[in-house]
Amino acid sequence: MPERSAVRVRGLEKSYGEVQAVRGIDLDVTEREMFGFLGPNGAGKTTAIKILCTIVEPTAGSATVAGCDVRDQRAEVRRRIGVVFQEPTLDTYLSAEQNLRFHGELYGMPRRLLRERIDDVLGMVGLADRRHEPVLRFSGGMKRRLEIGRGLLHAPEVLFLDEPTIGLDPQTRASIWEYIGRLRDSQDITIFLTTHYMDEAEHCDRIAIMNRGEIVVTDTPDALKSSVGADRVQIRTEDDDAALGLLRERFGVEAAVHGGMVTFAVPEGAEFVPRLFAGLGLAINTVTVTRPSLDDVFMAYTGRTIADTEQAEGPAAFARMMARR
Ligand SMILES: Nc1ncnc2c1ncn2[C@@H]1O[C@H](COP(=O)(O)OP(=O)(O)OP(=O)(O)O)[C@@H](O)[C@H]1O
């Protein structure tokens, strides 16, 4: 059966007066995919997501979510999506369960189904034993988990998560990602998220890199990293001088000694290593393979790192990038 688009976007634009927040983006997200927008603050990620969630009207272009048009079928879109925004929206004086019940009633969920779903969802986000406690006693991570659970309550087809771990400490961020991972394994759901954390983008099946309202490139994290060039391989052998000659002769690879290690670049380092062991004809004592990071990818496509862009540091970053490559 052909895969259906969970999200389909064509020529989408949004301006706020003079500010062009989204400048004509195209996008297809397939069902059950975990898709991410990666980009610095102000890139237009939240605006694009808000259009898909029918909260903001686009200035131009079209989009469908779960097969429904975001302009003409707003109620249908809303029934089919779950949303977790950056700003917390829980009622902290209510208990976890009351927050969920309130949300379910807003969605007009039948009572018995709602009771079942509340139990499911609290179990899913690991808060079953805290269900009667007021949310104001929860940690930041627990609140976020509850918000994610609330987004899942009405069994949406597409779950939007806008910066799901913003403001959380590294340990809590890791635990939130564990929940998101479990969720995508256990539920029939498409997850569409935004992040400006490189390591979080790595969890996605595919990412679109956004910069200044545009999508600069879309692909899997691995393909994007491969597209910026070669992996760096470093080996230490019983005879490094001989290794340089053998690498050239047997593999056509130009290597040099850096920091006491024979260093060279090849497109697929991890796949090259077994061939190297089999064919070099010298004992290899240690080997390390370093892949390009998503930060390298962002830099390659925009000329700056995400951090540089956020600090509007300008040409200095570009010069650094050129020096590092
Ligand atoms: N309601 C609004 N009114 C005017 N300008 C806005 C509004 N919302 C967003 N913008 C502007 O649109 C641009 C894109 O903002 P947006 O929030 O979509 O970016 P973002 O990539 O999601 O960043 P962040 O992660 O900080 O939310 C920014 O220049 C922002 O100032």
The ligand as an ORCA input file, in Angstrom:
! r2SCAN-3c Opt
* xyz 0 1
  N       3.182     36.808     16.692
  C       4.258     37.316     16.102
  N       4.309     38.604     15.747
  C       5.384     39.135     15.113
  N       6.503     38.424     14.805
  C       6.518     37.128     15.158
  C       5.408     36.504     15.819
  N       5.719     35.207     16.024
  C       6.959     35.023     15.512
  N       7.441     36.170     14.994
  C       8.743     36.344     14.330
  O       8.849     35.375     13.318
  C      10.175     34.863     13.248
  C      10.137     33.351     13.416
  O       9.754     33.054     14.761
  P       9.461     31.575     15.258
  O       9.000     31.640     16.682
  O       8.597     30.895     14.292
  O      10.905     30.929     15.189
  P      11.446     29.593     15.843
  O      12.365     29.006     14.881
  O      10.326     28.765     16.307
  O      12.236     30.109     17.105
  P      12.000     29.694     18.636
  O      12.590     28.363     18.781
  O      12.748     30.763     19.377
  O      10.519     29.768     18.868
  C      10.957     35.596     14.314
  O      11.630     36.675     13.694
  C       9.909     36.084     15.273
  O      10.317     37.240     15.926
*
